[in-house]
Every structure is written in C-alpha cells, then in structure tokens.
Amino acid sequence: MHIAEEIYDKVKKLPEAFQKAVLDFTVRLSRQVQTHAIRDEEIEWNRFSLLQPFHDYNDDLEPENSESDIKVKW
C-alpha cells in the first residue's frame, strides 16, 4: 500500500474536525516545501550571478593593449 493510500484510509476514519486539522497540516507542509524550493532557486541564481564575472576570466594577466596602441603620450 502506498503512503498516500494509507494516510487516506486512516484520515477517512477520523471525525471531520480532525480531518480538517490534517488538511491544514498538509497545506502548511506544502507551503514549506514551496518556500524551500524558492530559497534553493534564489541561492542558485545568487551563485550564478556571483560567478559570471569570472566565467571568461583567464590566468593570462597580459594586458590586451600594448604601448604601441597609445596615440597620445603625456
């Protein structure tokens, strides 16, 4: 028997007030799951955005321009 079926069998034997309490509990659990999923997604986007500037960074620290590119010297 699947867990959902087992829960259903037990809950349907309870008085309606208790069934409502079980329903309210499951609604709260569902909201917590959604909240955690949203938080996890925000964390992933934050990591992504923080790493983007370094995505194309290479270890070659040579400047792209040389002194010959300078047109006006002070």
C-alpha positions in Angstrom: 0.0 0.0 0.0 1.3 3.4 -0.9 1.8 6.0 1.8 -0.9 8.3 0.4 -3.4 5.5 0.4 -2.5 4.6 4.0 -3.0 8.2 5.1 -6.3 8.3 3.3 -7.5 5.1 5.0 -6.6 6.5 8.4 -7.9 10.0 7.9 -11.3 9.0 6.5 -12.0 7.2 9.8 -11.4 10.4 11.8 -14.1 12.9 12.8 -14.4 15.8 10.3 -12.7 18.3 12.7 -9.6 16.1 12.8 -9.7 15.7 9.0 -9.7 19.4 8.7 -6.7 19.6 11.0 -4.9 17.1 8.9 -5.7 19.1 5.8 -4.4 22.3 7.4 -1.2 20.5 8.4 -0.7 19.3 4.8 -1.3 22.8 3.5 1.4 24.1 5.8 3.8 21.4 4.8 3.2 22.2 1.1 4.0 25.9 1.7 7.2 25.0 3.5 8.2 22.8 0.6 7.5 25.7 -1.9 9.4 28.1 0.4 12.4 25.9 0.5 12.3 25.4 -3.3 12.1 29.1 -3.8 15.0 29.7 -1.4 17.1 27.0 -3.2 16.4 28.6 -6.6 17.4 32.0 -5.2 20.6 30.6 -3.8 21.4 29.0 -7.2 20.8 32.3 -9.0 23.0 34.2 -6.5 25.8 31.7 -7.1 25.3 32.0 -10.8 25.4 35.8 -10.7 28.4 35.9 -8.5 30.4 33.6 -10.7 29.5 35.2 -14.0 32.2 37.9 -13.9 34.8 35.1 -13.5 33.4 32.9 -16.2 35.7 34.1 -19.0 38.5 35.1 -16.7 41.8 33.5 -17.8 45.1 33.3 -15.9 46.8 35.3 -18.6 47.3 38.6 -16.9 48.9 40.2 -20.0 47.1 43.4 -21.0 45.2 43.4 -24.2 46.7 46.7 -25.3 50.4 47.5 -25.7 52.3 50.7 -25.6 52.2 50.9 -29.3 48.4 51.3 -29.1 48.8 54.6 -27.2 48.2 57.5 -29.6 48.8 60.4 -27.2 51.6 60.3 -24.8 51.8 62.8 -21.9 
